[in-house]
Each structure stands twice: as C-alpha cells, then as structure tokens.
C-alpha cells in the first residue's frame, strides 16, 4: 500500500491464501441513524485449488444491473474447489448498498462506484470500497471480469468489451478474453469518462480486463442470464482456471468498434422519447434515430435526433421520458477486425479450438 494512505478500513472474513471454498464478507464500518456501530457487509466467495492464475469476478458495480449479480450469486453457490486451478474471487455486488436499494448509486452516500476510482480510505463508503478493490483485491488478480448491463435507464445488446491500451500485449490479452466470452457482440469500447472507472484502475495495474454490457431495463431475462452464465464460464476456461471447451453460440459473433464520442447520441431536450429504430438495427449516417416531443403543449413538432455515423444500434434509452443530457442511443461501427490486424471469428459449439486473435 502507498505510504501516504492509511490502511483500508475494510476487513475480510475470508482467508485469501486458504484452499477450498470460503463464503464470507468484506466488512466496512459505518455509523448511521439505524446502526451506530454498524458495517456494510459485502458478500464475497473465494475458491482456491493449487497453483494457477487468480481471477477477480465482479458484478453490482451499479446496483440495478442484475445479470451480473445473479450469475455470480449462482456461481458462488456452485463452483467447487476441485473444478478450479488457481483462485477465483467472486464479489457479486461491489456496491452492496446500491444493490440492496435497487439503485445505480449507493443509498448511503449517492456514490457511483464506477466513477469513484482509485478511491480514498478516508472518503465516504463508496470511495472506501473502491480503494479496497484498487489497493487490495486488484493487486491479487491476474485477470478481471466486471459484469455490467444497462440498469433501469438503458437497454443494451449483449457484448463483452476491451479497451484500446498503450500496452499492445495487454490489449490483445483483454480482447481475446472479450471474444472468448462468447456474447453476440464483441466490442472495442470508447468510454466518455474513463479516468475514474474501475476498468481504468485495473488496466493501469497491468491486469487483463474484460467488461460487459448484457441487457438492461432494471431486470434480467432467461436469455440474458444464459448469455452471462455461459460467458463467465468461458472466461474462466479461456484463462485456464477451469478445464473444458469454450461454449460458443452457433450464430456468428458481430465485431463492433466505438472509436470516438460520435457514437453517443444525447438529448438536448426534455420530453417524451419516440425511438424509431430497434436494438441491433443497422443505420446510416443521417438516419432518424428518435424524436423528442414537448410534453407541455400539443401542436409542437418533435425534435429529431439523427445518427452521426453508419453502424448498428447497440444501446438505447429504456424509459420513454427523456431529459437534457440523457443518452438516447449509441451507434457502433461494424468492423471485420477489433485488433490492429485481424482476429479469427469464434467457431460454433463443439469446436476443438478456442477463439483467439491471430498472432
């Protein structure tokens, strides 16, 4: 730990060096109206067996994104030590107060976990949790998977993603994991505000990192959960923590790229949103994506919002009411390659070889 920062106030009830399966908590002391000497109890499972890499699997970075939370709760209940080579650390709800409240942000301090890194041991609860991940858990891991979806305000096509990185080997390792995840889409993702993301904190430590978006609307479906659970297992298989073959859907994976901010279409008006395109639909630059109606009067023509690039609609606002600054839609470019060279598309289920980027 940095000499300039005090140790984290969070303590773990699990032994990260012990073999076997452990279920416990990360305990953060708090003092609130309903509990003077209380604690935030963040569930954690550690499954370890022999030599091998360490995977850190997280969900609930935002509390209303349920695909990752549910899939990791199920994995924590079923993963056996004898099935693992190395160590798997499972935290289904990074921002437990947000998940318990069914909100994107913490009910304790309003903190957005994914805008709180690298964190601060002297800050509020959200910042203290971020600090613990940054200084304690992330240094333990070799590979990290953070499961996101759209939550209550967005619906997103299922994809796994990597980011452009200065370290080309690190980028290639992360992209290979995103492809191996086996979601319908594989993404090279551009973030609007990357500085305080968990993603950036993990990548800055040189770790292999994969993120996802796996649905949305503040719920989950049998289809979105099946994609998530399959992807988590594929992630563990790909990086050598679990034996087996990758399970890849028979439908071709679509490679998409978000090269810049023009992918995001954001509202400059408040009103009623009419989306004119569906998720997964191809559009051309200039196509009308949505209309926003003034709800204070009739007889007023709606404002049209148009695509700023050719591509596929990968995300859309979920609620019909929209405010200024809300993202209406996201259009990603369909590409033949996500690498600077090319990658081989995954083969159907039953293939004897795992999908990976061309060397």
C-alpha positions in Angstrom: 0.0 0.0 0.0 1.1 3.6 -0.6 2.9 5.1 2.4 0.8 8.3 2.0 -2.5 6.4 2.6 -3.8 4.8 5.7 -4.7 1.1 5.5 -8.2 0.3 4.3 -10.9 0.3 7.0 -12.4 -2.8 5.3 -11.6 -6.2 6.7 -12.2 -9.6 5.1 -13.7 -12.6 6.9 -12.1 -14.9 4.3 -8.5 -16.0 4.1 -7.4 -15.3 0.5 -4.5 -17.7 0.8 -6.5 -20.7 2.0 -7.5 -23.6 -0.2 -11.1 -24.7 -0.7 -14.3 -22.8 -0.8 -15.0 -19.9 1.5 -18.1 -17.7 1.8 -17.7 -14.5 3.8 -17.8 -10.7 3.8 -15.9 -7.6 3.3 -16.8 -5.5 6.3 -16.8 -1.7 6.1 -17.5 0.1 9.4 -20.3 2.7 9.2 -22.2 4.8 11.7 -25.7 5.7 10.6 -29.0 6.6 12.1 -30.2 3.0 12.2 -26.9 1.4 13.3 -24.5 3.5 15.4 -21.7 0.8 15.3 -22.7 -0.9 12.0 -21.0 -2.3 9.0 -21.6 -2.6 5.2 -21.4 -6.4 4.7 -20.2 -7.1 1.1 -20.6 -10.8 0.2 -17.5 -12.5 -1.1 -16.6 -16.0 -2.1 -13.1 -17.4 -2.7 -12.5 -20.7 -4.4 -8.9 -21.8 -4.5 -7.1 -25.0 -5.5 -3.4 -25.5 -6.3 -1.2 -23.3 -8.5 -2.7 -21.1 -11.2 -3.8 -17.6 -12.0 -6.2 -15.6 -9.9 -9.5 -14.3 -11.5 -11.5 -11.5 -9.9 -15.1 -11.6 -10.9 -17.4 -8.7 -10.0 -21.0 -7.6 -10.5 -23.2 -5.0 -9.0 -20.7 -2.2 -9.7 -24.0 -0.5 -10.3 -26.8 -1.8 -8.1 -29.6 -2.0 -10.7 -27.7 -4.2 -13.2 -28.9 -7.7 -12.4 -27.5 -10.0 -15.0 -24.0 -10.0 -13.4 -25.3 -10.0 -9.8 -27.5 -13.1 -10.4 -24.9 -15.0 -12.5 -22.2 -14.5 -9.8 -24.5 -15.4 -6.9 -25.3 -18.6 -8.7 -21.6 -19.3 -9.5 -20.7 -18.7 -5.8 -23.2 -21.3 -4.8 -22.0 -24.0 -7.3 -18.3 -23.6 -8.0 -16.2 -26.3 -6.4 -12.6 -26.2 -5.4 -11.8 -29.4 -7.4 -13.1 -27.6 -10.5 -10.6 -24.8 -10.2 -6.9 -24.5 -11.0 -5.7 -21.3 -9.2 -8.0 -19.0 -7.4 -11.4 -17.4 -8.2 -12.6 -14.4 -6.2 -16.3 -13.6 -6.6 -17.9 -10.4 -5.5 -21.4 -10.3 -6.8 -22.3 -6.8 -5.5 -19.3 -4.4 -5.4 -21.7 -1.6 -4.4 -23.8 -3.6 -2.0 -25.7 -0.6 -0.6 -26.8 0.3 -4.2 -27.8 -3.3 -4.9 -29.8 -3.6 -1.7 -31.7 -0.4 -2.7 -32.2 -1.4 -6.3 -30.4 1.7 -7.4 -27.5 2.6 -9.7 -25.8 4.5 -6.9 -25.2 4.0 -3.2 -28.1 4.6 -0.8 -25.5 5.7 1.8 -23.7 8.5 0.0 -25.1 8.6 -3.5 -21.7 7.3 -4.8 -21.4 5.8 -8.3 -18.8 3.0 -7.8 -17.7 3.2 -11.4 -16.9 6.9 -11.1 -15.0 6.6 -7.8 -11.7 5.1 -8.5 -8.9 4.9 -7.4 -10.9 5.6 -4.2 -9.9 7.0 -0.8 -9.7 5.2 2.5 -10.7 8.5 4.2 -13.7 9.1 1.9 -17.3 8.1 2.0 -18.4 4.4 1.9 -18.3 4.2 -2.0 -14.8 5.7 -2.1 -13.6 3.4 0.6 -14.9 0.3 -1.2 -13.2 1.5 -4.4 -10.0 2.0 -2.5 -10.1 -1.6 -1.1 -10.6 -3.0 -4.6 -7.8 -0.8 -6.0 -5.2 -1.5 -3.3 -6.1 -5.0 -2.0 -8.1 -7.1 -4.5 -6.9 -5.9 -7.9 -3.2 -6.5 -7.0 -4.1 -10.1 -6.1 -5.6 -10.9 -9.6 -4.2 -11.7 -13.0 -7.4 -11.4 -14.9 -10.6 -9.4 -14.0 -14.1 -9.6 -15.4 -16.6 -6.8 -14.4 -20.2 -7.6 -15.4 -22.4 -4.7 -16.4 -25.7 -4.2 -18.1 -27.9 -1.1 -18.8 -29.7 -0.9 -15.5 -33.0 0.9 -15.2 -32.3 3.6 -17.8 -30.6 1.7 -20.7 -31.2 -1.4 -22.8 -28.0 -2.7 -24.5 -27.3 -5.5 -26.9 -25.2 -8.2 -25.1 -21.5 -7.6 -25.6 -18.1 -8.2 -24.0 -15.5 -5.5 -24.4 -11.9 -4.5 -24.2 -10.3 -1.1 -24.5 -7.5 0.4 -26.6 -4.4 0.3 -24.5 -0.9 1.6 -24.9 0.4 -1.8 -24.0 -0.4 -3.9 -27.1 0.1 -7.2 -25.4 -2.2 -6.3 -22.5 -4.8 -5.1 -25.1 -4.6 -8.3 -27.1 -5.0 -10.4 -23.9 -8.0 -8.5 -22.9 -9.6 -8.6 -26.4 -9.0 -12.4 -26.6 -11.0 -12.7 -23.3 -13.8 -10.5 -24.6 -14.1 -12.7 -27.7 -13.9 -15.9 -25.7 -16.7 -14.7 -23.5 -19.0 -15.6 -26.4 -21.6 -12.8 -26.3 -23.4 -12.0 -29.5 -21.2 -8.9 -29.9 -17.5 -8.3 -29.2 -16.6 -4.6 -28.7 -13.6 -2.4 -28.7 -15.1 0.2 -26.4 -14.7 4.0 -26.2 -15.6 5.4 -22.8 -16.8 9.0 -22.4 -15.3 9.4 -18.9 -12.6 6.8 -18.4 -10.5 8.5 -15.7 -12.4 7.3 -12.6 -13.6 3.9 -13.9 -12.9 0.6 -12.3 -11.8 -0.5 -15.8 -9.0 2.1 -15.8 -7.9 1.3 -12.3 -7.5 -2.4 -13.2 -5.8 -1.7 -16.5 -3.4 0.8 -15.0 -2.1 -2.1 -12.8 -1.2 -4.1 -15.9 -4.0 -6.6 -15.4 -6.0 -8.3 -18.2 -9.5 -6.8 -18.0 -12.8 -7.6 -19.7 -16.1 -5.7 -19.2 -19.6 -6.4 -20.5 -23.0 -4.9 -21.1 -25.6 -7.7 -21.1 -29.1 -6.3 -21.3 -30.9 -3.8 -19.2 -34.1 -2.2 -18.2 -33.5 -2.9 -14.5 -34.3 -6.6 -14.9 -32.9 -9.8 -16.3 -34.3 -12.4 -18.7 -33.7 -16.1 -19.2 -31.9 -15.2 -22.4 -29.6 -12.5 -20.8 -28.8 -14.8 -17.9 -27.9 -17.6 -20.2 -25.5 -15.4 -22.1 -24.0 -14.1 -18.9 -23.5 -17.5 -17.2 -22.0 -19.0 -20.4 -19.7 -16.0 -20.7 -18.4 -16.3 -17.1 -17.6 -19.9 -17.6 -16.0 -19.3 -21.0 -13.9 -16.5 -19.3 -12.6 -19.0 -16.7 -11.9 -21.7 -19.3 -10.1 -19.3 -21.6 -7.7 -18.1 -18.9 -7.0 -21.6 -17.6 -8.9 -21.5 -14.3 -11.5 -24.2 -15.3 -11.0 -27.1 -17.6 -13.2 -27.6 -20.6 -14.1 -26.3 -24.1 -15.4 -22.9 -24.8 -19.2 -22.9 -25.4 -19.8 -20.6 -28.4 -23.2 -19.9 -29.9 -23.7 -21.0 -33.5 -24.7 -17.5 -34.6 -21.7 -15.5 -35.9 -20.3 -13.0 -33.4 -20.5 -9.4 -34.6 -17.4 -7.3 -34.1 -18.1 -3.7 -33.3 -15.9 -0.7 -32.5 -16.7 2.6 -30.7 -13.8 4.8 -32.0 -15.0 8.2 -30.6 -17.7 10.2 -28.9 -19.8 10.5 -32.1 -21.2 7.1 -31.3 -23.2 8.6 -28.4 -26.4 10.5 -29.3 -27.5 12.6 -26.3 -30.6 14.6 -25.8 -30.6 18.4 -25.8 -34.3 18.5 -24.9 -36.7 17.3 -22.2 -39.8 15.4 -23.2 -41.4 12.2 -24.5 -39.0 9.9 -26.4 -40.1 8.1 -29.5 -37.4 5.7 -30.7 -37.6 4.9 -34.4 -35.0 2.1 -34.6 -34.6 -1.1 -32.6 -31.6 -2.5 -30.8 -29.4 -4.4 -33.2 -30.7 -2.5 -36.2 -28.3 -1.1 -38.9 -28.5 2.6 -39.6 -26.7 5.1 -41.9 -25.4 8.5 -41.0 -28.3 10.9 -41.1 -31.0 8.4 -40.3 -33.6 9.5 -37.8 -33.0 7.5 -34.5 -35.5 9.2 -32.3 -37.9 12.1 -31.8 -38.5 14.0 -28.6 -41.9 15.6 -28.1 -42.6 18.6 -25.9 -45.0 17.3 -23.2 -46.1 20.8 -22.1 -48.2 21.5 -25.3 -49.7 20.0 -28.4 -49.2 21.2 -31.9 -45.4 21.5 -31.5 -43.3 19.4 -33.9 -40.9 16.9 -32.3 -37.2 17.3 -32.4 -35.5 14.7 -34.5 -32.2 13.1 -33.5 -30.1 11.5 -36.2 -27.2 9.1 -36.4 -23.8 10.7 -36.7 -22.2 7.6 -38.3 -23.1 4.4 -40.0 -23.4 1.4 -37.8 -25.5 -0.8 -35.5 -27.6 0.5 -32.6 -26.1 -1.2 -29.6 -27.8 0.8 -26.8 -31.0 2.8 -26.3 -32.6 4.7 -23.5 -35.1 2.5 -21.7 -37.6 4.9 -20.1 -39.8 6.9 -22.5 -39.3 10.1 -20.7 -36.0 11.8 -21.5 -34.1 14.8 -20.1 -31.4 17.0 -21.3 -28.1 15.2 -21.4 -29.6 11.7 -21.4 -28.2 9.2 -23.9 -30.9 8.4 -26.4 -28.9 5.8 -28.4 -25.4 4.6 -29.1 -24.3 3.6 -32.6 -21.2 1.4 -33.0 -19.3 0.7 -36.2 -19.4 -2.9 -37.5 -15.9 -4.0 -38.4 -14.1 -7.0 -39.7 -11.5 -6.7 -37.0 -11.2 -5.4 -33.5 -7.4 -5.7 -33.5 -5.0 -3.6 -35.3 -4.5 -6.6 -37.5 -7.3 -9.2 -37.6 -8.9 -11.9 -35.4 -10.4 -15.2 -36.2 -14.2 -15.5 -35.6 -15.2 -18.0 -32.9 -16.2 -21.4 -34.1 -19.6 -23.0 -33.3 -20.2 -25.1 -30.1 -18.3 -28.3 -30.2 -15.2 -26.7 -31.9 -12.0 -28.2 -30.8 -10.1 -24.9 -30.6 -10.8 -21.8 -28.7 -11.3 -18.5 -30.5 -8.5 -16.1 -30.2 -6.9 -13.2 -32.0 -4.5 -14.0 -34.8 -0.9 -13.8 -33.7 
